[in-house]
């Protein structure tokens, strides 16, 4: 046995949006910490490739194709996790999309439904089935990926901002409901992280992206691995008294 609170040996972790970015970095971190890991993503081939890499490196890992906006797929994802590994100890509900840039009055109902369906309803659906399993075990930890966009407004991406505000509210409510069952629910608010979704905010304009990064107080974009570290801490016994918190990891963006 080890006294390291970040040792996940014997634990099972589920990560959505795990084919790239923060999700993939977190799946790797859980695996390297000893957990069996389920990598879920709607990009079936990509997530299968990443899970195979982990397995080849000696970790216990499987891929599960899943569109989190589809409740039936989410239920099957959690069922597959338990069927394969026997339990569910930690979950990072990370899957998300960026809104197409448009002022609120020019945005479309289809775009609203797409972003809310994945970013907010998808988190609700994942928690619904994860919480049932964890409550029956009497233990577990969930981290939902929100954003610094949950703390402020941002012109042109109203659906995204609304979805992330919703994730924080949902996190706080579920945390109060399930702590009595031994399950802790928290969120993480990433700032500018070096992922594709961050570049989508500036429509792929690398010069604009570089300018934003320079204006972060720490003078750079964050690395996906830095979010993974925060997620593992929130899921670990080291954070045993942290309940319903949205941990901002943003290099100082929201301080100024």
Secondary structure, 3 states (H helix, E strand, C coil): CCCCCCCCCCCEEEEECCCCHHHHHHHHHHHHCCCEEEEEECCHHHHHHHHHHHHHCCCCEEEEECCCCCHHHHHHHHHHHHHHHCCCCEEEECCCCCCCCECHHHCCHHHHHHHHHHHCHHHHHHHHHHHHHHHHHCCEEEEEECCHHHCCCCCCEHHHHHHHHHHHHHHHHHHHHHHHHCEEEEEEEECCECCHHHHHHCCCCHHHHHHHHHHCCCCCCECHHHHHHHHHHHHCHHHCCCCCCEEEECCCCCCC
